[in-house]
Amino acid sequence: MAIGLAVWFLSLRPHGARASIIMALDLPTLVQEADHIAVVEVASVHTAWDERHERIYSTIDLTVIENWKAPAGTPVPPQHLTIVQAGGTVGDITMTVTGMGSFVAGERSLVFLRGPANRAQVVGMTQGKRPVRYESVSRNWLVAPPDLRQAKLVRPPADHPLPSPAVPPSPGHGNASPSPRLAPSQVAPSEALPATTTTRELRLDDVRAEIQRLLGTARP
């Protein structure tokens, strides 16, 4: 499941390199775990303190370019999605959750999200966000691998199933708590994966076709 040992930092200055331990998710697992799979453009990013002024949350508004998966029974796929996640900058103070994907207004990405459309989470932390760019020479849209610079992927122990993290409270609520963390005893049986598990860009058309195949929606 999408579990990470998320490390929180609240600071006034940059920190050195740190990494979160995250359970590795392959594409079939990402597709299965996600309620929403979409190519999106970031419309805006807003940051704010929670009600108790203890943690900073980012609210990321997304415009859907292509919708590949929506919750079962959804009559009309959403045209907008919103992510609420811990971390961000307010004034001179930055709170960082290492291993969490970051978003910038105007960028385009392929995202795998869990939860309601108006307050979703990225599945697998940084694994569920893939930058998308247009390559003018080949005239193709390309999907980049996830940014794993602040993540250490491990294989989940076969005999130790782990719960999925809860959706974080919205910034306006005071009972904020970080996503569940892995205890050292939970991490020990896992085998570390290299950060270069996925290193090359793929054509968006190919990624779309593979995800549609996994969803059973591919055209014959």
Summary of the structure (lengths in Angstrom):
residues: 220
radius of gyration: 17.3
end to end distance: 31.3
largest distance: 55.1
contacts: 660
relative contact order: 0.23
helix: 12%
strand: 37%
